[in-house]
């Protein structure tokens, strides 16, 4: 047994250049009572010429190391013992500022040390030891070598143990689980914990007889409880009984133990190897045979209802990518929230989630495949009665609040699980070639999730979530308030200009070597990690708009096909994706080069401030635009100053933004606004309405030359004909194609027209936000909002926004008109004047029910 050595100078350690792990086997026994794991790992390694192999290991006790069955020398330098420099830095702290500098320096130093392998194994020449120890080192279930000579390939076996681990692997009562945080695989098994090292794995875990070990890969065997017959794993997923799940090699231990044997034949990095041990209840998916769902016994009923939709996402991804799921199986595990480090923890072919995402069977499931509303209605009535009378005894309004919250959580759960599944395709199976390429895989996973939302939750839901994500980030402003990056991916998908306010530093440059290398992967976590994820998805959405949905789909299919053809390397780089954009996506090379240079390799987004005037003589809209930046390559550049006369060096963004003009005789799109060139632009947009061709009449003194009164009290009736204006309303970037912060000014009546007549949920939400922000609200505005609230055909989420807006704008100046409208609306639908009591709940109209629920 070797004791940890005292740390040496890091520069003196040989680098692990050239060593490649071709295969790794992990055999562990888990003792939950003692919080201990022990066993061995075997690595088939292509040894470099130097003859020294460096591995990563933390908080691990190394007992012995064997190379090709013979004991060898090794050196182990635990990183946690190297705190001499840290103490020196902290001793010099004299102020809060110096403390912050010291903390940053210590943190970066620790990250840098973690990059260096700290388990060095001599593979040049092994020395003999007594026969009894030699026999322990011999390979019992080793991997067969091919007939071809492998002169530089060695089989390295490491016997080790982990006791009372602080990170990487966690013990909680009868539950053991790992996490895939940055560089934490090394905390429970020696490995090459690097992003470029991929290999296949054989995994064996021995646990108590009443526990189930769930890990990466496919379970190879299963044995029936009493027959003790080992069967192929192809039948493993037809059993609903927890005791019949998995390979069970019963041992002679007292109490008895069993071993679960897994095999992963798809090369992955050590980060994606996961393990969860617990007394699970197992629920095979009724629609897809290779999917299993597991949870603790107390959550089994919720699990059954939560996973009903999941086969839809699984089949949709396979259909869209024209390929089968890359792994032989997929397992979803749900643990109590207090047990896990983050709400979502991914491994190859498995995902571990918080049980908080599970929901009861009586929750309204919007994505029900069979749309069995009658059954849902009966369930809801039963749920309402049981909860109100037998369980909670709450008032009617409280019951509705509980039900509404749970229903929204059900939608959130669907999206969270769909995103985790998408990460299996892009992130685990297809991996980034370099740290600079991580944005691409993250964005592709988010893009797949957006497709799921559109198909199964509806286009209105997808667009509304995209708009709300944008508004949330605008509300954050420059304060960059922290948000829960793990709990809600829901409003993030296709956030578009959600990142504008925060995209102001090099950290948000997606393919930036400094941010990826100097921060050692930490740029992926926290607020900036969330911003990068939003930006990645939005940029890919922009690229899809440029080339068309079918061309973009062909690119993703090409990526998956290429990954299958280039076994075992399944990496994707930004450069390769650019190549696909030109060859498969049919985009011009200069445009693609500029697109990636400005949107991917740089930070910052355009800020557009727009106003317009209608010229009756020319029958044109004169649109004035000022383009600014949230960040620019050179903050001192003259083009950032609007008053500068020298703007020849202006750096903009590729593409033309569309201006959508709604006239009396139709809607017209005008892609006329360039995102590059002069910062100040004046555009002329030709109108098509014949009404504007009448002879120009002099406006009245009370009106503006453009025909619109700015007194804010516009009559509810349509005044366009009397004013001889063909314009109903105008929108900039109506499809949210660009990462841009847009400030558009138009008269109040045009915002009202947009709210009442535009069928796009985003346009309606934008109009509500603009009208709510008016300094003085007229009766025409409150009447328009009230009419929209009463429109049962409008999207229910925007109606809820309208209800909140009416409450927000109510004031003494307008005689509390907003609140009066809300009270009248609620009483007309919920109050029975005959008996003087509220009406019973009616679940036949779900949107109407939830609009009324928010008024409790």
C-alpha positions in Angstrom: 0.0 0.0 0.0 1.4 3.4 -1.0 1.0 6.5 1.1 0.4 9.8 -0.6 3.7 11.5 -1.3 4.4 15.1 -0.5 3.8 17.4 -3.4 6.7 18.3 -5.7 7.1 21.2 -8.0 4.4 20.9 -10.7 6.9 21.8 -13.4 8.9 18.7 -12.6 6.0 16.4 -13.4 6.1 14.8 -16.8 3.2 15.6 -19.1 0.8 13.0 -20.2 1.5 13.6 -23.9 0.6 10.8 -26.3 -1.1 8.5 -23.9 -4.5 7.3 -25.1 -7.1 5.2 -23.2 -8.6 2.7 -25.6 -10.9 0.9 -23.1 -11.6 1.0 -19.4 -13.2 -1.5 -17.0 -14.6 -0.5 -13.6 -15.4 -3.1 -10.9 -16.6 -1.6 -7.6 -18.3 -2.7 -4.4 -20.4 -0.1 -2.6 -20.8 -0.2 1.1 -23.5 2.4 1.9 -23.3 1.9 5.7 -19.6 2.8 5.8 -19.8 5.4 3.0 -17.1 3.5 1.2 -16.4 2.1 -2.3 -13.6 -0.2 -3.1 -12.5 -2.3 -6.1 -10.3 -1.8 -9.2 -10.2 -0.3 -12.6 -8.4 -1.6 -15.7 -7.4 0.6 -18.5 -6.1 -0.5 -21.9 -3.7 2.4 -22.6 -1.5 3.2 -25.6 1.7 4.2 -23.8 3.8 7.1 -25.1 7.5 6.7 -25.8 8.4 8.2 -22.4 6.9 5.2 -20.7 5.0 7.2 -18.1 1.2 7.4 -18.0 -0.5 10.2 -16.1 -4.0 9.8 -14.8 -6.3 12.0 -12.7 -7.4 10.9 -9.2 -8.7 12.9 -6.3 -9.7 11.8 -2.7 -8.7 8.2 -3.7 -6.6 5.7 -1.8 -4.3 3.8 -4.2 -3.5 0.3 -2.9 -1.5 -1.1 -5.8 -0.9 -0.7 -9.5 -0.3 -3.5 -12.0 0.9 -3.3 -15.7 0.2 -6.4 -17.8 -0.3 -8.4 -14.5 2.9 -7.3 -12.9 3.2 -4.8 -10.1 4.8 -1.5 -11.0 6.0 1.8 -9.4 3.7 4.8 -9.2 3.5 8.2 -7.7 0.4 9.9 -6.4 0.2 13.6 -5.6 -3.2 14.6 -4.0 -4.1 18.1 -5.1 -5.8 18.9 -1.8 -2.5 18.8 0.0 -1.0 21.5 -2.2 -2.2 24.5 -0.2 1.2 26.2 0.6 0.7 28.9 -2.0 -2.8 29.5 -0.9 -1.8 30.2 2.6 0.8 32.7 1.4 -1.8 34.6 -0.6 -4.3 34.7 2.2 -1.6 36.0 4.6 -1.2 39.1 2.5 -4.9 40.1 2.6 -5.4 43.5 4.2 -8.7 44.8 2.6 -11.9 43.4 0.9 -10.4 44.2 -2.5 -7.2 42.3 -1.8 -9.3 39.4 -0.4 -11.2 39.2 -3.6 -8.0 39.2 -5.6 -6.6 36.5 -3.4 -9.7 34.4 -3.7 -9.6 34.7 -7.5 -5.9 33.8 -7.6 -6.4 30.8 -5.3 -9.3 29.6 -7.4 -7.5 29.9 -10.7 -4.4 28.2 -9.2 -6.6 25.3 -8.1 -8.1 25.0 -11.5 -4.7 25.0 -13.2 -3.4 22.3 -10.8 -6.4 20.1 -11.6 -5.4 20.0 -15.3 -2.1 18.2 -14.4 -2.3 14.4 -14.0 -1.4 13.5 -10.4 -1.2 9.7 -10.6 2.0 8.8 -12.5 2.5 5.2 -13.5 5.7 3.6 -14.8 4.8 1.4 -17.7 8.4 0.9 -18.9 9.5 -2.1 -16.8 7.6 -3.9 -14.2 9.2 -5.7 -11.2 8.3 -9.1 -9.9 6.4 -9.6 -6.6 5.4 -12.8 -4.8 3.1 -15.2 -6.6 0.1 -14.7 -4.4 0.0 -11.0 -5.1 0.7 -11.6 -8.8 -2.4 -13.7 -9.0 -4.5 -10.8 -7.6 -3.1 -8.6 -10.4 -4.0 -11.0 -13.2 -6.9 -10.1 -15.4 -9.9 -12.3 -14.5 -12.4 -10.9 -17.0 -10.1 -8.9 -19.2 -10.6 -7.7 -22.7 -9.4 -9.9 -25.5 -6.6 -8.5 -27.5 -6.7 -8.8 -31.3 -4.2 -11.0 -33.1 -2.3 -7.9 -34.3 0.8 -7.0 -32.3 0.3 -4.0 -29.9 3.8 -3.1 -28.8 2.9 0.1 -27.0 -0.5 -1.0 -25.5 -0.5 -1.9 -21.8 -3.2 -3.2 -19.5 -3.0 -1.1 -16.3 -4.9 -2.2 -13.2 -5.4 0.0 -10.2 -6.7 -1.3 -6.9 -8.1 1.6 -4.9 -10.8 2.7 -2.5 -12.8 5.8 -1.7 -13.9 6.5 1.8 -16.1 9.4 3.0 -15.8 11.3 -0.3 -16.6 15.0 -0.2 -17.3 15.5 -3.8 -17.9 13.5 -7.0 -19.8 10.7 -5.3 -22.4 11.3 -2.6 -24.0 9.1 0.1 -27.4 9.8 1.6 -29.1 7.1 3.6 -29.7 4.3 1.2 -28.8 6.3 -1.9 -25.4 6.7 -3.6 -25.0 8.9 -6.7 -22.3 10.6 -8.7 -22.4 14.0 -10.5 -20.8 15.1 -13.7 -19.6 18.5 -12.6 -16.4 19.7 -14.0 -13.5 17.3 -13.3 -15.3 15.2 -10.8 -15.2 11.8 -12.4 -11.7 11.5 -11.0 -13.1 11.7 -7.5 -14.5 8.2 -7.6 -12.4 6.3 -10.2 -8.9 7.0 -11.7 -9.2 8.1 -15.3 -8.0 10.5 -17.9 -10.5 13.2 -17.0 -10.1 15.2 -20.1 -12.5 16.3 -22.8 -10.6 14.7 -25.7 -10.1 11.3 -24.1 -13.0 9.0 -25.2 -13.3 5.2 -24.8 -15.7 2.4 -24.2 -16.5 1.1 -20.8 -17.3 -2.2 -18.9 -18.9 -1.5 -15.6 -19.6 -3.8 -12.6 -21.2 -2.7 -9.4 -21.8 -4.9 -6.4 -24.5 -3.7 -3.9 -26.8 -4.9 -1.2 -29.5 -7.4 -2.3 -32.3 -4.8 -1.8 -30.7 -2.1 -3.9 -30.5 -1.4 -7.6 -27.4 0.0 -9.3 -28.1 2.1 -12.3 -25.2 3.2 -14.5 -24.1 4.2 -18.0 -24.6 1.8 -20.8 -26.8 -1.2 -21.3 -27.4 -3.9 -18.7 -26.0 -7.1 -20.1 -27.9 -9.8 -18.1 -30.8 -10.5 -15.8 -31.5 -13.3 -13.5 -35.0 -14.3 -12.2 -35.4 -14.2 -8.5 -35.9 -17.9 -7.7 -34.8 -19.7 -10.9 -31.3 -18.2 -10.8 -31.1 -18.4 -14.6 -29.0 -15.7 -16.4 -30.9 -14.4 -19.5 -29.9 -12.0 -22.2 -30.6 -8.4 -21.4 -32.9 -8.0 -24.4 -35.7 -9.1 -22.0 -34.7 -6.8 -19.2 -37.2 -4.1 -19.8 -40.4 -6.1 -19.9 -40.4 -6.6 -16.1 -42.1 -4.1 -13.9 -40.9 -5.6 -10.6 -37.9 -3.9 -9.2 -36.5 -7.3 -8.0 -36.3 -8.7 -11.5 -34.4 -5.8 -13.0 -30.9 -6.2 -14.1 -28.0 -8.6 -14.0 -27.7 -10.2 -10.6 -24.6 -12.3 -9.9 -25.4 -13.4 -6.4 -22.4 -13.6 -4.0 -21.9 -15.7 -0.9 -21.7 -12.7 1.3 -23.8 -12.4 4.4 -26.0 -10.5 4.0 -26.2 -11.4 0.3 -25.1 -8.9 -2.3 -25.6 -8.7 -6.1 -23.7 -7.3 -9.0 -25.0 -5.3 -11.9 -22.9 -5.6 -15.1 -23.2 -2.8 -17.7 -21.5 -2.3 -21.1 -21.1 1.0 -22.9 -19.9 0.3 -26.5 -20.0 4.0 -27.5 -16.8 5.9 -26.7 -17.4 8.8 -24.3 -15.3 10.9 -21.9 -15.1 10.0 -18.2 -17.3 12.9 -17.4 -20.3 11.0 -18.8 -19.9 7.9 -16.6 -22.6 8.0 -13.9 -23.8 5.7 -11.1 -26.9 5.8 -8.9 -27.6 3.1 -6.2 -30.9 3.1 -4.4 -34.0 0.9 -3.6 -35.6 2.0 -6.9 -39.0 1.2 -8.3 -38.6 0.5 -12.0 -41.1 1.5 -14.7 -40.4 0.4 -18.3 -41.7 2.8 -20.9 -44.9 1.4 -22.4 -44.1 2.8 -25.8 -40.3 2.5 -26.4 -38.7 -0.8 -25.2 -35.2 0.7 -24.6 -36.4 3.4 -22.1 -36.7 2.8 -18.4 -37.8 5.2 -15.6 -36.8 4.8 -12.0 -37.7 6.6 -8.7 -37.9 5.9 -5.0 -41.0 4.0 -3.9 -42.9 7.0 -2.6 -42.9 8.7 -6.0 -44.1 5.7 -8.2 -47.6 7.0 -8.9 -46.2 10.4 -9.9 -43.6 8.8 -12.1 -46.2 6.9 -14.1 -48.0 10.1 -15.0 -44.9 12.2 -15.7 -43.4 10.0 -18.3 -46.5 9.4 -20.4 -45.4 12.1 -22.9 -41.8 11.1 -23.1 -42.0 8.7 -26.1 -43.2 11.6 -28.2 -40.0 13.5 -27.7 -37.9 10.3 -28.2 -39.6 9.4 -31.5 -39.7 13.0 -32.7 -35.9 13.4 -32.4 -35.3 10.1 -34.2 -37.6 11.1 -37.0 -36.1 14.6 -37.4 -32.5 13.4 -37.3 -33.3 10.3 -39.4 -31.3 8.0 -37.1 -31.9 5.7 -34.2 -31.0 6.7 -30.6 -27.2 6.4 -30.4 -27.1 4.4 -27.2 -28.5 1.0 -26.6 -30.8 2.2 -23.8 -31.9 5.3 -22.0 -32.7 5.5 -18.3 -34.3 8.4 -16.3 -33.7 8.4 -12.6 -35.6 10.7 -10.1 -34.1 11.4 -6.7 -35.3 13.5 -3.8 -34.1 17.2 -4.3 -32.2 17.3 -1.0 -30.0 14.4 -2.2 -28.7 15.8 -5.5 -26.2 18.5 -6.3 -28.2 20.0 -9.2 -31.7 19.4 -10.5 -30.3 17.7 -13.6 -27.3 15.5 -13.9 -26.6 13.8 -17.2 -24.6 10.7 -18.1 -24.2 8.7 -21.3 -27.6 7.0 -21.9 -29.0 8.2 -18.6 -30.3 11.3 -16.7 -30.7 12.0 -13.0 -33.4 14.5 -12.1 -34.9 16.0 -9.0 -38.2 14.3 -8.0 -39.7 17.8 -7.8 -40.3 17.7 -11.5 -42.8 14.8 -11.0 -46.4 15.6 -11.0 -49.7 14.0 -10.0 -52.0 12.2 -12.4 -54.7 14.8 -12.1 -52.6 17.7 -13.5 -53.8 19.0 -16.8 -51.3 17.6 -19.3 -51.4 20.0 -22.3 -49.5 17.5 -24.6 -51.9 14.6 -24.1 -51.5 12.6 -27.3 -55.1 11.3 -27.3 -56.6 14.7 -26.1 -59.0 12.8 -23.8 -60.6 15.9 -22.3 -63.5 14.1 -20.8 -61.2 11.9 -18.6 -59.1 14.9 -17.7 -62.3 16.8 -16.7 -63.4 13.9 -14.4 -59.9 13.7 -12.9 -59.9 17.4 -12.2 -63.3 17.3 -10.5 -62.1 14.4 -8.3 -58.9 16.2 -7.5 -60.6 19.4 -6.6 -63.1 17.6 -4.3 -60.4 15.5 -2.6 -58.0 18.3 -2.0 -60.6 20.8 -0.8 -62.7 18.6 1.4 -60.5 15.8 2.6 -56.9 17.0 2.5 -56.2 20.7 2.5 -59.5 22.2 3.5 -58.5 25.4 1.7 -60.6 28.1 0.2 -61.6 27.7 -3.4 -59.1 30.3 -4.6 -56.2 28.5 -2.9 -57.2 25.2 -4.5 -57.1 26.9 -7.9 -53.7 28.4 -7.2 -52.3 25.0 -6.3 -53.8 23.4 -9.4 -52.6 26.1 -11.8 -49.1 26.0 -10.3 -48.9 22.2 -10.7 -50.2 22.3 -14.2 -47.5 24.9 -15.3 -44.9 22.7 -13.6 -46.1 19.7 -15.7 -45.3 21.7 -18.9 -41.9 22.7 -17.4 -41.1 19.1 -16.6 -41.9 18.0 -20.2 -39.5 20.5 -21.6 -36.7 19.8 -19.0 -36.8 16.0 -19.8 -36.9 16.8 -23.6 -33.8 19.0 -23.3 -31.9 16.3 -21.3 -32.8 13.8 -24.1 -31.6 16.2 -26.8 -28.2 16.5 -24.9 -27.7 12.8 -25.4 -27.6 13.5 -29.1 -25.6 16.7 -29.0 -23.2 16.9 -26.1 -22.8 13.3 -25.1 -22.9 11.4 -28.4 -21.6 14.1 -30.6 -18.9 16.0 -28.6 -17.2 19.3 -29.2 -13.8 19.0 -30.8 -12.3 21.8 -28.7 -13.6 23.9 -25.7 -14.3 26.7 -28.3 -16.9 24.4 -29.9 -19.0 23.7 -26.8 -21.4 26.4 -27.6 -22.4 24.6 -30.8 -23.4 21.4 -29.2 -25.3 23.2 -26.4 -27.1 25.3 -29.1 -28.1 22.2 -31.1 -29.5 20.5 -28.1 -31.6 23.6 -27.4 -32.7 23.8 -31.0 -34.0 20.2 -30.8 -35.9 21.1 -27.7 -37.5 24.1 -29.5 -38.7 21.7 -32.1 -40.4 19.6 -29.5 -42.1 22.6 -28.0 -43.5 23.7 -31.3 -44.8 20.3 -32.2 -46.3 19.2 -28.9 -47.1 22.4 -27.1 -48.0 24.5 -30.0 -46.4 27.4 -31.9 -48.1 30.0 -29.7 -46.6 28.4 -26.6 -43.1 28.4 -28.2 -43.2 32.0 -29.4 -44.7 33.3 -26.2 -41.9 31.6 -24.1 -39.3 33.0 -26.5 -40.7 36.5 -26.0 -40.9 36.2 -22.2 -37.3 35.0 -22.0 -36.4 38.2 -23.8 -38.4 40.3 -21.5 -36.9 38.6 -18.4 -33.4 39.4 -19.5 -34.4 43.0 -20.3 -35.8 43.3 -16.8 -32.4 42.1 -15.5 -30.7 45.0 -17.2 -27.1 45.6 -16.4 -27.5 44.3 -12.8 -27.2 40.7 -14.1 -29.3 39.3 -11.3 -28.7 35.7 -10.8 -31.2 33.2 -12.1 -31.7 29.5 -11.6 -29.8 28.0 -14.5 -30.7 24.4 -13.7 -34.4 24.6 -12.7 -35.9 26.3 -15.7 -34.8 25.9 -19.2 -38.4 26.4 -20.1 -38.4 30.1 -21.1 -34.9 30.0 -22.4 -35.5 28.2 -25.7 -35.0 30.6 -28.7 -34.6 33.5 -26.4 -33.3 35.6 -29.3 -32.6 39.1 -27.9 -32.7 37.8 -24.3 -29.0 38.1 -24.2 -28.7 41.6 -25.5 -28.4 43.4 -22.1 -25.9 40.9 -20.7 -23.9 40.3 -23.9 -21.3 42.9 -23.1 -18.1 41.1 -22.3 -15.7 38.5 -23.8 -17.2 35.8 -21.7 -20.2 35.7 -23.9 -18.2 35.4 -27.1 -19.1 31.8 -27.9 -16.1 30.6 -29.7 -13.5 32.6 -27.8 -10.2 30.9 -26.9 -9.5 33.2 -23.9 -12.8 32.6 -22.2 -12.7 28.8 -22.8 -9.1 28.2 -21.8 -8.4 30.8 -19.1 -11.7 30.1 -17.2 -11.1 26.3 -17.4 -14.8 25.4 -18.2 -16.3 27.6 -15.5 -17.8 29.9 -18.2 -20.4 27.2 -18.7 -21.9 27.6 -15.2 -23.8 30.3 -13.5 -25.4 33.3 -15.1 -22.9 33.7 -18.0 -23.3 30.0 -18.8 -27.0 30.6 -19.1 -26.5 33.6 -21.3 -24.2 31.6 -23.6 -26.8 28.9 -23.9 -29.5 31.4 -24.8 -27.2 33.0 -27.4 -26.2 29.7 -28.9 -29.7 28.6 -29.6 -30.7 32.0 -30.9 -27.7 32.1 -33.3 -28.6 28.7 -34.7 -32.2 29.8 -35.1 -30.9 32.8 -37.1 -28.8 30.5 -39.3 -31.8 28.3 -39.9 -33.8 31.3 -41.1 -31.1 32.2 -43.6 -30.8 28.8 -45.2 -34.3 27.4 -44.6 -35.6 24.6 -42.3 -35.0 21.7 -44.6 -31.4 22.7 -45.4 -30.7 23.1 -41.7 -32.3 19.7 -41.0 -30.0 18.1 -43.6 -27.0 19.6 -41.8 -28.0 18.0 -38.5 -28.7 14.7 -40.2 -25.2 15.0 -41.8 -23.6 15.6 -38.4 -25.2 12.5 -36.9 -24.4 10.4 -40.0 -20.8 11.6 -39.9 -20.6 10.7 -36.2 -21.6 7.1 -37.0 -19.2 6.8 -39.9 -16.1 8.1 -38.1 -16.1 5.6 -35.2 -14.8 6.1 -32.6 -14.3 9.9 -33.1 -17.6 11.8 -32.8 -16.5 15.4 -32.5 -17.9 18.5 -34.2 -16.1 21.8 -34.6 -17.3 25.2 -35.4 -15.1 25.1 -38.6 -16.8 21.9 -39.8 -20.2 23.4 -39.1 -19.3 26.4 -41.2 -18.3 24.1 -44.0 -21.7 22.3 -43.7 -23.5 25.7 -43.8 -21.9 26.4 -47.2 -22.0 23.0 -48.8 -25.2 21.6 -47.4 -27.0 24.8 -46.4 -26.3 26.4 -49.7 -25.2 29.7 -48.2 -22.5 31.9 -49.7 -19.1 31.5 -48.2 -18.5 35.3 -47.6 -21.8 35.6 -45.7 -21.1 32.5 -43.6 -17.6 33.8 -42.7 -18.9 37.2 -41.7 -21.8 35.6 -39.8 -19.7 33.4 -37.6 -17.1 36.1 -37.1 -19.6 38.7 -35.8 -22.1 36.5 -34.0 -20.0 33.6 -32.7 -16.5 34.9 -32.3 -17.4 38.3 -30.9 -19.6 39.6 -28.1 -22.2 42.3 -28.3 -25.6 42.8 -29.9 -27.1 45.7 -31.9 -29.4 48.1 -30.1 -31.9 49.7 -32.5 -34.0 52.8 -31.8 -36.7 53.5 -34.4 -39.3 56.1 -35.1 -41.2 56.9 -38.2 -43.3 59.5 -40.0 -45.8 59.0 -42.8 -45.3 61.2 -45.9 -48.7 61.5 -47.5 -47.5 63.2 -50.6 -45.0 60.4 -51.4 -47.2 57.7 -49.9 -44.2 56.5 -48.0 -43.2 55.6 -44.5 -40.0 57.4 -43.5 -38.2 55.3 -40.9 -35.4 56.7 -38.8 -33.0 54.2 -37.2 -30.1 54.6 -34.8 -28.0 51.5 -34.3 -25.9 51.2 -31.1 -24.1 48.4 -29.4 -24.2 46.5 -26.2 -20.5 45.8 -26.7 -18.0 46.4 -29.5 -14.5 45.0 -30.4 -12.9 48.4 -29.6 -14.7 50.6 -27.1 -12.6 53.6 -28.2 -13.4 53.2 -31.9 -14.9 56.3 -33.5 -17.9 54.5 -34.9 -19.3 54.1 -31.4 -19.8 57.8 -31.1 -22.9 58.9 -33.1 -21.4 62.5 -33.4 -18.3 61.2 -35.0 -17.8 62.3 -38.6 -15.5 59.3 -39.4 -17.6 56.2 -39.6 -15.9 54.4 -42.4 -14.6 51.8 -39.9 -18.1 50.9 -38.7 -18.5 47.2 -37.8 -22.0 45.9 -37.9 -23.7 42.5 -38.3 -24.6 40.6 -41.5 -28.1 40.5 -42.7 -31.1 42.6 -43.4 -33.8 43.1 -40.8 -37.4 43.0 -42.0 -39.9 45.8 -41.3 -43.5 44.6 -41.4 -46.1 47.3 -42.3 -49.8 46.6 -41.8 -51.8 48.8 -44.1 -55.6 49.0 -44.7 -55.4 46.5 -47.6 -52.9 44.0 -46.2 -49.6 43.2 -44.6 -46.2 43.8 -46.3 -42.7 42.7 -45.3 -39.8 45.0 -46.3 -36.3 43.5 -45.6 -34.7 46.9 -45.9 -32.9 47.6 -42.7 -29.2 46.6 -42.9 -27.4 45.8 -39.6 -24.1 47.2 -40.9 -23.0 50.5 -42.4 -24.0 53.9 -41.1 -25.2 54.1 -37.5 -27.9 56.7 -38.4 -30.2 55.6 -41.2 -33.2 57.0 -42.9 -35.3 54.5 -44.8 -38.2 55.1 -47.2 -40.8 52.3 -47.4 -43.3 52.5 -50.2 -47.0 52.0 -49.1 -49.5 50.1 -51.2 -52.8 51.4 -49.9 -54.9 53.2 -52.5 -56.5 55.3 -49.9 -53.2 57.2 -49.4 -53.3 58.3 -53.0 -56.1 60.8 -52.4 -55.3 64.5 -52.6 -53.4 65.7 -49.6 -55.3 67.9 -47.2 -53.8 70.3 -44.7 -53.9 68.8 -41.2 -55.8 70.5 -38.4 -53.9 72.5 -35.9 -54.6 70.0 -33.2 -52.9 67.2 -35.2 -49.4 66.4 -36.1 -48.2 66.5 -39.7 -48.1 62.7 -39.7 -51.8 62.6 -39.0 -51.7 61.3 -35.4 -52.8 63.1 -32.3 -50.4 62.8 -29.4 -52.8 63.8 -26.6 -53.0 60.1 -25.6 -56.8 60.1 -25.5 -57.6 58.5 -28.8 -61.3 57.6 -29.5 -62.0 53.9 -29.5 -63.4 54.1 -33.1 -61.1 53.7 -36.0 -60.0 57.3 -37.1 -57.7 56.1 -40.0 -60.1 57.0 -42.8 -60.6 60.5 -41.5 -56.9 61.1 -41.1 -56.2 59.6 -44.5 -53.5 57.3 -43.3 -53.1 53.8 -44.7 -51.1 52.6 -41.6 -52.6 50.3 -39.0 -49.4 49.4 -37.2 -45.7 48.6 -37.8 -43.4 45.9 -36.4 -39.7 45.5 -36.6 -38.2 42.0 -36.9 -41.6 40.4 -36.4 -40.2 36.8 -36.5 -37.4 37.6 -33.9 -34.7 36.6 -36.4 -31.9 38.7 -34.8 -30.3 39.1 -31.5 -31.2 42.7 -31.2 -32.6 45.0 -28.6 -35.3 47.0 -30.4 -37.0 50.2 -29.1 -39.8 51.0 -31.5 -42.0 54.1 -31.2 -45.4 54.4 -32.7 -48.7 56.2 -31.8 -50.9 54.8 -29.1 -53.7 54.0 -31.6 -51.3 51.8 -33.6 -50.4 49.9 -30.5 -54.1 49.4 -29.8 -54.6 48.2 -33.4 -51.7 45.8 -33.0 -53.3 44.4 -29.8 -56.7 44.0 -31.3 -56.0 42.8 -34.8 -52.6 41.0 -34.9 -53.0 37.3 -34.4 -49.4 36.7 -33.4 -49.0 36.2 -29.7 -45.7 38.0 -29.7 -47.2 41.1 -31.3 -50.0 41.0 -28.7 -47.6 40.7 -25.8 -45.5 43.5 -27.2 -48.5 45.8 -27.5 -49.5 45.0 -23.9 -46.0 45.8 -22.7 -46.0 49.1 -24.6 -49.4 50.2 -23.5 -48.7 49.3 -19.9 -45.5 51.4 -19.9 -47.3 54.6 -21.0 -46.8 57.5 -18.5 -50.5 58.4 -18.8 -53.1 55.8 -19.6 -56.3 56.9 -21.4 -59.7 55.2 -21.3 -59.2 54.0 -24.8 -56.2 52.0 -23.7 -58.1 50.4 -20.7 -61.1 49.6 -23.0 -58.8 48.0 -25.5 -57.2 45.8 -22.9 -60.6 44.9 -21.4 -61.8 43.8 -24.9 -58.8 41.7 -25.4 -59.2 40.1 -21.9 -62.8 39.1 -22.8 -61.8 37.6 -26.2 -61.9 33.8 -25.6 -60.2 33.2 -28.9 -57.0 35.0 -27.7 -54.1 32.9 -26.3 -54.7 32.4 -22.6 -51.2 33.4 -21.5 -51.5 36.8 -23.2 -54.9 37.3 -21.7 -53.3 36.7 -18.3 -50.7 39.3 -19.1 -53.5 41.7 -20.0 -55.2 41.0 -16.6 -52.0 41.9 -14.8 -51.6 45.0 -17.0 -55.1 46.2 -16.2 -54.3 45.9 -12.5 -51.0 47.7 -12.9 -52.3 50.7 -14.8 -55.3 51.3 -12.5 -54.8 54.6 -10.7 -56.8 57.5 -9.3 -56.2 59.6 -12.5 -58.2 57.1 -14.6 -60.8 56.4 -11.8 -59.3 52.9 -11.2 -60.8 51.8 -14.6 -58.5 48.8 -14.8 -59.6 47.3 -11.5 -63.3 48.0 -12.3 -62.9 46.1 -15.6 -61.3 43.2 -13.8 -64.0 43.0 -11.1 -66.8 43.2 -13.8 -65.1 40.5 -15.9 -64.7 38.2 -12.9 -68.2 38.6 -11.5 -69.7 38.0 -15.0 -68.1 34.6 -15.1 -67.8 33.4 -11.5 -70.6 35.0 -9.6 -74.2 33.7 -9.4 -76.4 36.7 -8.7 -79.4 34.4 -8.1 -77.9 32.8 -5.0 -75.3 35.5 -4.2 -72.4 32.9 -4.2 -69.6 32.0 -6.6 -70.4 29.5 -9.3 -68.8 26.1 -9.2 -65.6 25.5 -11.2 -66.1 24.7 -14.8 -63.2 22.8 -16.4 -64.7 22.4 -19.8 -62.8 25.5 -21.0 -59.2 25.3 -19.7 -58.0 28.6 -21.0 -60.9 30.5 -19.4 -60.4 28.6 -16.2 -56.8 29.7 -15.9 -57.4 33.3 -16.8 -60.0 33.5 -14.0 -57.6 31.7 -11.6 -55.0 34.5 -11.7 -57.6 36.9 -10.4 -58.1 35.2 -7.1 
